[in-house]
Amino acid sequence: MKVKKSEIQLLIAVIGVLIAVCTYFLVYSSFNEKSDALEAQNVTLSSQVATLEALDQRKADYIEATEKMQSYITNFENRFPADILPEDSIMMVKTLEDYTRTEVANIAFGSEAEVVYTPAADAATTTADATAATDAAADAAADTTAAAATTAASPVSTAGTAYADTHMYEVPLSISISCTYDDFKGLVRYIYNQQERESIQGVSISYNETDGMLTGNMTMNTYYLLGTDKVYSSPYIPDMQMGVDTIFGNVE
């Protein structure tokens, strides 16, 4: 069987078309897909580069803001000890007596509890309400109480942050006090001017007309932070006489 020259040419043309089609689908189409993917990736990278360039332009501002925040955190942590034991509270009350001329006859320890972190918006609302209802002296107490508030509607989680393991605890104390009116005002100022955060939760006092003294009870909170780099240090307790040689007096 003889094949005509025209048929051979037609066959070659068909084969050429098939080769062109296969080349398009196998090579050119794949190239187009990769090109589209690279173009999309380039758009994304261009956006990221623009963001990084904008951040780099404000690098100094971010570094300064970070240093200020770190300084704030350090100062905040310095206001709280690493732990509070009963001996710490006793020595704190002893120092309070010495500096304020307040006589403390009894100390009652409450149950410590974790202070739930309060969102800034709630804390601001609490502080604003307290400010509207109190005078200037009470404002300082309201600020301290708001900073250590334990009632939070929606606690904010610190999970996933550098402070996920940092927790604040409050240690309640109830002390019986006896002092003059001026010394009582000095007592309040002393508590709120302490480096380590303390707060007054309640006061119940009465005036004695005979000697002009105030007597009653004060409930207060002290606070400490767990999870920081601070290490607990025991309080200084001066030497003192412990009992007598014999409970029966001078017996030879």
Protein Blocks (a to p, Z undefined) as FASTA:
>chain_A
ZZdfklmmmmmmmmmmmmmmmmmmmmmmmmmmmmmmmmmmmmmmmmmmmmmmmmmmmmmm
mmmmmmmmmmmmmmmmmmpcfbdcfklmmmmmmmmmmmnopacfbdcdddddddddddfk
lmmmmmmmmmmmpcfklmmmmmmmmmmccbdfbacdfehiaklmgccddddddddddddf
klmmmmmmmmmmpfbacddfbdcddddfknopacddddddddddehiabdcddddddddd
ehjfblnbjaZZ
